[in-house]
Amino acid sequence: MPIFTKENILAQKKFGTYGKPYLKTLNKKYSKSLHVDQIKFIKKQKYFFIASANKSNNNMHISVKGMERALIKLNKQTFKIKNWMGDGIFNTLGNIMTNPRVAIIFFDFESKRRLRIQAKVKIIMIKRKNKFSKYCHDSYLNFTFLKVFENCRRY
């Protein structure tokens, strides 16, 4: 499955980048799993950004998630984090409940390395004894990778 959608290709043709060698290379570089160096990169990150949209795609949202106390499991094809309630609006979780597909980006601002992941998420709710403690997480998010690719570092 190529990384570019028909919409991407339409825009590439309109703006004159279709068929450029670097795009052909990028299209070949995506995978459905992480490499060892990408796992190490993720483990070093303090946070990541997650983009979600509801089923009708009219409520898009992007959120930052902390990694320091959240990371539970990470391997080549999945990762699992603790999820906290936050402000109680549930933009991300509400969207995932109707559309489990998300986009994630890990970004190292110093090296400009970016790792993009498209994933399917399963929410695992937990019951907690002290629901008013800010130190208790409310759920787990279990991500299964669909597409993994790195951006170029030119900007």
CYANA upper distance limits for C-alpha pairs under 8 A (distance plus 0.5 A):
  2 PRO  CA     27 ASN  CA      6.66
  2 PRO  CA     28 LYS  CA      8.20
  3 ILE  CA     27 ASN  CA      6.09
  3 ILE  CA     30 TYR  CA      7.32
  3 ILE  CA    147 LYS  CA      8.15
  4 PHE  CA      8 ASN  CA      6.12
  4 PHE  CA      9 ILE  CA      7.09
  4 PHE  CA     27 ASN  CA      7.52
  5 THR  CA      9 ILE  CA      6.88
  6 LYS  CA     10 LEU  CA      6.64
  7 GLU  CA     11 ALA  CA      6.85
  8 ASN  CA     12 GLN  CA      6.62
  9 ILE  CA     13 LYS  CA      6.63
  9 ILE  CA     18 TYR  CA      7.16
 10 LEU  CA     14 LYS  CA      6.78
 11 ALA  CA     15 PHE  CA      6.64
 12 GLN  CA     16 GLY  CA      6.33
 12 GLN  CA     17 THR  CA      5.38
 12 GLN  CA     18 TYR  CA      5.14
 13 LYS  CA     17 THR  CA      6.74
 13 LYS  CA     18 TYR  CA      5.49
 17 THR  CA     23 LEU  CA      8.44
 18 TYR  CA     23 LEU  CA      8.05
 19 GLY  CA     23 LEU  CA      7.21
 19 GLY  CA     24 LYS  CA      7.10
 20 LYS  CA     24 LYS  CA      7.04
 21 PRO  CA     25 THR  CA      6.74
 22 TYR  CA     26 LEU  CA      6.63
 23 LEU  CA     27 ASN  CA      6.58
 24 LYS  CA     28 LYS  CA      7.05
 25 THR  CA     29 LYS  CA      6.90
 26 LEU  CA     30 TYR  CA      7.45
 29 LYS  CA    149 PHE  CA      7.09
 30 TYR  CA    147 LYS  CA      6.89
 30 TYR  CA    148 VAL  CA      5.95
 30 TYR  CA    149 PHE  CA      5.16
 30 TYR  CA    150 GLU  CA      8.30
 31 SER  CA    146 LEU  CA      8.46
 31 SER  CA    147 LYS  CA      6.10
 31 SER  CA    148 VAL  CA      5.69
 31 SER  CA    149 PHE  CA      7.19
 32 LYS  CA     77 GLN  CA      7.46
 32 LYS  CA    145 PHE  CA      6.39
 32 LYS  CA    146 LEU  CA      5.66
 32 LYS  CA    147 LYS  CA      5.23
 32 LYS  CA    148 VAL  CA      6.16
 33 SER  CA     76 LYS  CA      5.48
 33 SER  CA     77 GLN  CA      5.29
 33 SER  CA    145 PHE  CA      6.91
 33 SER  CA    146 LEU  CA      8.25
 33 SER  CA    147 LYS  CA      7.81
 33 SER  CA    148 VAL  CA      6.80
 34 LEU  CA     38 GLN  CA      6.32
 34 LEU  CA     39 ILE  CA      6.87
 34 LEU  CA     75 ASN  CA      7.96
 34 LEU  CA     76 LYS  CA      5.00
 34 LEU  CA     77 GLN  CA      6.94
 34 LEU  CA    148 VAL  CA      7.30
 35 HIS  CA     39 ILE  CA      6.92
 35 HIS  CA     76 LYS  CA      7.08
 36 VAL  CA     40 LYS  CA      6.91
 36 VAL  CA     76 LYS  CA      8.24
 37 ASP  CA     41 PHE  CA      6.64
 38 GLN  CA     42 ILE  CA      6.70
 38 GLN  CA    115 LEU  CA      8.28
 39 ILE  CA     43 LYS  CA      6.78
 39 ILE  CA     74 LEU  CA      7.81
 39 ILE  CA     75 ASN  CA      7.59
 39 ILE  CA     76 LYS  CA      7.85
 40 LYS  CA     44 LYS  CA      7.02
 41 PHE  CA     45 GLN  CA      7.28
 42 ILE  CA    106 PHE  CA      7.41
 45 GLN  CA     67 MET  CA      7.27
 45 GLN  CA    106 PHE  CA      7.67
 45 GLN  CA    107 PHE  CA      8.28
 45 GLN  CA    108 ASP  CA      7.85
 46 LYS  CA     66 GLY  CA      6.43
 46 LYS  CA     67 MET  CA      5.54
 46 LYS  CA     68 GLU  CA      6.18
 47 TYR  CA     64 VAL  CA      7.18
 47 TYR  CA     65 LYS  CA      5.89
 47 TYR  CA     66 GLY  CA      4.69
 47 TYR  CA     67 MET  CA      5.41
 47 TYR  CA     68 GLU  CA      7.98
 47 TYR  CA    106 PHE  CA      7.77
 48 PHE  CA     64 VAL  CA      6.20
 48 PHE  CA     65 LYS  CA      5.92
 48 PHE  CA     66 GLY  CA      7.12
 48 PHE  CA     67 MET  CA      7.83
 48 PHE  CA    104 ILE  CA      7.45
 48 PHE  CA    105 ILE  CA      6.38
 48 PHE  CA    106 PHE  CA      5.38
 48 PHE  CA    107 PHE  CA      7.52
 49 PHE  CA     62 ILE  CA      7.26
 49 PHE  CA     63 SER  CA      6.10
 49 PHE  CA     64 VAL  CA      4.94
 49 PHE  CA     65 LYS  CA      6.66
 49 PHE  CA    104 ILE  CA      6.08
 49 PHE  CA    105 ILE  CA      5.84
 49 PHE  CA    106 PHE  CA      7.18
 50 ILE  CA     62 ILE  CA      6.04
 50 ILE  CA     63 SER  CA      5.84
 50 ILE  CA     64 VAL  CA      6.79
 50 ILE  CA     65 LYS  CA      7.81
 50 ILE  CA    102 VAL  CA      7.24
 50 ILE  CA    103 ALA  CA      6.22
 50 ILE  CA    104 ILE  CA      4.98
 50 ILE  CA    105 ILE  CA      7.18
 51 ALA  CA     60 MET  CA      7.80
 51 ALA  CA     61 HIS  CA      6.13
 51 ALA  CA     62 ILE  CA      4.75
 51 ALA  CA     63 SER  CA      6.99
 51 ALA  CA     92 THR  CA      8.19
 51 ALA  CA    102 VAL  CA      6.15
 51 ALA  CA    103 ALA  CA      5.59
 51 ALA  CA    104 ILE  CA      6.81
 52 SER  CA     60 MET  CA      6.26
 52 SER  CA     61 HIS  CA      5.87
 52 SER  CA     62 ILE  CA      6.89
 52 SER  CA     92 THR  CA      6.58
 52 SER  CA     95 ASN  CA      6.58
 52 SER  CA     96 ILE  CA      7.27
 52 SER  CA     99 ASN  CA      8.40
 52 SER  CA    101 ARG  CA      7.51
 52 SER  CA    102 VAL  CA      5.44
 52 SER  CA    103 ALA  CA      7.24
 53 ALA  CA     57 ASN  CA      5.63
 53 ALA  CA     58 ASN  CA      7.62
 53 ALA  CA     59 ASN  CA      6.06
 53 ALA  CA     60 MET  CA      4.73
 53 ALA  CA     61 HIS  CA      6.74
 53 ALA  CA     92 THR  CA      8.41
 53 ALA  CA     95 ASN  CA      5.85
 53 ALA  CA     96 ILE  CA      7.88
 53 ALA  CA     99 ASN  CA      7.23
 53 ALA  CA    101 ARG  CA      8.49
 53 ALA  CA    102 VAL  CA      8.02
 54 ASN  CA     58 ASN  CA      7.26
 54 ASN  CA     59 ASN  CA      6.14
 54 ASN  CA     60 MET  CA      7.22
 54 ASN  CA     94 GLY  CA      7.86
 54 ASN  CA     95 ASN  CA      4.67
 54 ASN  CA     96 ILE  CA      7.30
 54 ASN  CA     97 MET  CA      8.43
 54 ASN  CA     98 THR  CA      6.23
 54 ASN  CA     99 ASN  CA      5.92
 55 LYS  CA     95 ASN  CA      7.70
 55 LYS  CA     98 THR  CA      5.77
 55 LYS  CA     99 ASN  CA      5.52
 59 ASN  CA     95 ASN  CA      8.10
 60 MET  CA     95 ASN  CA      8.41
 61 HIS  CA     91 ASN  CA      7.04
 61 HIS  CA     92 THR  CA      7.03
 62 ILE  CA     92 THR  CA      7.96
 63 SER  CA     92 THR  CA      7.63
 66 GLY  CA     70 ALA  CA      7.05
 67 MET  CA     71 LEU  CA      6.09
 67 MET  CA     81 ILE  CA      8.29
 69 ARG  CA     82 LYS  CA      8.33
 70 ALA  CA     81 ILE  CA      5.47
 70 ALA  CA     82 LYS  CA      5.15
 70 ALA  CA     83 ASN  CA      7.49
 71 LEU  CA     79 PHE  CA      8.34
 71 LEU  CA     80 LYS  CA      6.83
 71 LEU  CA     81 ILE  CA      5.05
 71 LEU  CA     82 LYS  CA      7.06
 72 ILE  CA     79 PHE  CA      8.00
 72 ILE  CA     80 LYS  CA      5.90
 72 ILE  CA     81 ILE  CA      5.72
 72 ILE  CA     82 LYS  CA      7.45
 73 LYS  CA     78 THR  CA      8.24
 73 LYS  CA     79 PHE  CA      5.68
 73 LYS  CA     80 LYS  CA      5.47
 73 LYS  CA     81 ILE  CA      7.52
 74 LEU  CA     78 THR  CA      6.50
 74 LEU  CA     79 PHE  CA      4.74
 74 LEU  CA     80 LYS  CA      7.05
 75 ASN  CA     79 PHE  CA      6.77
 77 GLN  CA    144 THR  CA      6.47
 77 GLN  CA    145 PHE  CA      5.93
 78 THR  CA    142 ASN  CA      7.64
 78 THR  CA    143 PHE  CA      5.84
 78 THR  CA    144 THR  CA      5.05
 78 THR  CA    145 PHE  CA      6.42
 79 PHE  CA    142 ASN  CA      6.46
 79 PHE  CA    143 PHE  CA      5.78
 79 PHE  CA    144 THR  CA      7.42
 80 LYS  CA    140 TYR  CA      7.21
 80 LYS  CA    141 LEU  CA      6.09
 80 LYS  CA    142 ASN  CA      4.90
 80 LYS  CA    143 PHE  CA      6.61
 81 ILE  CA    140 TYR  CA      6.09
 81 ILE  CA    141 LEU  CA      5.92
 81 ILE  CA    142 ASN  CA      7.21
 82 LYS  CA    137 HIS  CA      6.58
 82 LYS  CA    138 ASP  CA      8.15
 82 LYS  CA    139 SER  CA      6.62
 82 LYS  CA    140 TYR  CA      5.10
 82 LYS  CA    141 LEU  CA      6.98
 83 ASN  CA    137 HIS  CA      6.05
 83 ASN  CA    138 ASP  CA      6.51
 83 ASN  CA    139 SER  CA      5.66
 83 ASN  CA    140 TYR  CA      5.86
 83 ASN  CA    141 LEU  CA      6.99
 84 TRP  CA    136 CYS  CA      7.74
 84 TRP  CA    137 HIS  CA      5.06
 84 TRP  CA    138 ASP  CA      5.86
 84 TRP  CA    139 SER  CA      7.39
 85 MET  CA     90 PHE  CA      7.86
 85 MET  CA    137 HIS  CA      7.60
 85 MET  CA    138 ASP  CA      6.61
 86 GLY  CA     90 PHE  CA      8.44
 90 PHE  CA     94 GLY  CA      5.91
 91 ASN  CA     95 ASN  CA      6.65
 92 THR  CA     96 ILE  CA      6.67
 93 LEU  CA     97 MET  CA      6.58
 93 LEU  CA    123 ILE  CA      8.38
 94 GLY  CA     98 THR  CA      7.48
 95 ASN  CA     99 ASN  CA      6.36
 95 ASN  CA    100 PRO  CA      7.93
 96 ILE  CA    100 PRO  CA      4.88
 96 ILE  CA    101 ARG  CA      7.48
 96 ILE  CA    102 VAL  CA      8.19
 96 ILE  CA    121 VAL  CA      7.54
 96 ILE  CA    122 LYS  CA      8.49
 96 ILE  CA    123 ILE  CA      8.40
 97 MET  CA    123 ILE  CA      8.26
100 PRO  CA    120 LYS  CA      5.76
100 PRO  CA    121 VAL  CA      5.57
100 PRO  CA    122 LYS  CA      7.35
101 ARG  CA    118 GLN  CA      7.72
101 ARG  CA    119 ALA  CA      6.21
101 ARG  CA    120 LYS  CA      5.02
101 ARG  CA    121 VAL  CA      6.88
102 VAL  CA    118 GLN  CA      6.32
102 VAL  CA    119 ALA  CA      5.95
102 VAL  CA    120 LYS  CA      6.76
102 VAL  CA    121 VAL  CA      7.71
103 ALA  CA    116 ARG  CA      7.73
103 ALA  CA    117 ILE  CA      6.27
103 ALA  CA    118 GLN  CA      5.00
103 ALA  CA    119 ALA  CA      6.83
104 ILE  CA    116 ARG  CA      6.22
104 ILE  CA    117 ILE  CA      5.54
104 ILE  CA    118 GLN  CA      6.74
104 ILE  CA    119 ALA  CA      8.15
105 ILE  CA    114 ARG  CA      7.17
105 ILE  CA    115 LEU  CA      6.09
105 ILE  CA    116 ARG  CA      5.03
105 ILE  CA    117 ILE  CA      6.81
106 PHE  CA    114 ARG  CA      6.14
106 PHE  CA    115 LEU  CA      5.66
106 PHE  CA    116 ARG  CA      7.09
107 PHE  CA    112 LYS  CA      7.38
107 PHE  CA    113 ARG  CA      6.47
107 PHE  CA    114 ARG  CA      5.06
107 PHE  CA    115 LEU  CA      7.10
108 ASP  CA    112 LYS  CA      5.92
108 ASP  CA    113 ARG  CA      5.80
108 ASP  CA    114 ARG  CA      6.94
109 PHE  CA    113 ARG  CA      7.63
112 LYS  CA    153 ARG  CA      6.22
112 LYS  CA    155 TYR  CA      8.01
113 ARG  CA    150 GLU  CA      8.11
113 ARG  CA    151 ASN  CA      7.75
113 ARG  CA    152 CYS  CA      8.24
113 ARG  CA    153 ARG  CA      6.61
114 ARG  CA    150 GLU  CA      6.21
114 ARG  CA    151 ASN  CA      6.07
114 ARG  CA    152 CYS  CA      8.33
114 ARG  CA    153 ARG  CA      8.18
115 LEU  CA    148 VAL  CA      7.89
115 LEU  CA    149 PHE  CA      6.56
115 LEU  CA    150 GLU  CA      5.01
115 LEU  CA    151 ASN  CA      7.01
116 ARG  CA    148 VAL  CA      6.38
116 ARG  CA    149 PHE  CA      5.91
116 ARG  CA    150 GLU  CA      6.33
116 ARG  CA    151 ASN  CA      7.81
117 ILE  CA    145 PHE  CA      7.20
117 ILE  CA    146 LEU  CA      7.87
117 ILE  CA    147 LYS  CA      6.13
117 ILE  CA    148 VAL  CA      5.07
117 ILE  CA    149 PHE  CA      7.05
118 GLN  CA    145 PHE  CA      6.61
118 GLN  CA    146 LEU  CA      5.92
118 GLN  CA    147 LYS  CA      5.51
118 GLN  CA    148 VAL  CA      7.03
119 ALA  CA    143 PHE  CA      6.42
119 ALA  CA    144 THR  CA      5.85
119 ALA  CA    145 PHE  CA      4.86
119 ALA  CA    146 LEU  CA      5.48
119 ALA  CA    147 LYS  CA      7.40
120 LYS  CA    143 PHE  CA      6.18
120 LYS  CA    144 THR  CA      5.77
120 LYS  CA    145 PHE  CA      7.06
120 LYS  CA    146 LEU  CA      7.49
121 VAL  CA    141 LEU  CA      6.88
121 VAL  CA    142 ASN  CA      5.99
121 VAL  CA    143 PHE  CA      5.04
121 VAL  CA    144 THR  CA      6.89
122 LYS  CA    141 LEU  CA      6.38
122 LYS  CA    142 ASN  CA      5.64
122 LYS  CA    143 PHE  CA      7.08
123 ILE  CA    139 SER  CA      7.25
123 ILE  CA    140 TYR  CA      6.44
123 ILE  CA    141 LEU  CA      5.44
123 ILE  CA    142 ASN  CA      6.97
124 ILE  CA    139 SER  CA      5.98
124 ILE  CA    140 TYR  CA      5.50
124 ILE  CA    141 LEU  CA      6.81
124 ILE  CA    142 ASN  CA      7.98
125 MET  CA    138 ASP  CA      7.04
125 MET  CA    139 SER  CA      4.91
125 MET  CA    140 TYR  CA      6.98
126 ILE  CA    138 ASP  CA      6.43
126 ILE  CA    139 SER  CA      5.83
126 ILE  CA    140 TYR  CA      8.20
127 LYS  CA    138 ASP  CA      7.76
128 ARG  CA    136 CYS  CA      7.93
128 ARG  CA    138 ASP  CA      7.77
130 ASN  CA    136 CYS  CA      8.06
131 LYS  CA    136 CYS  CA      7.73
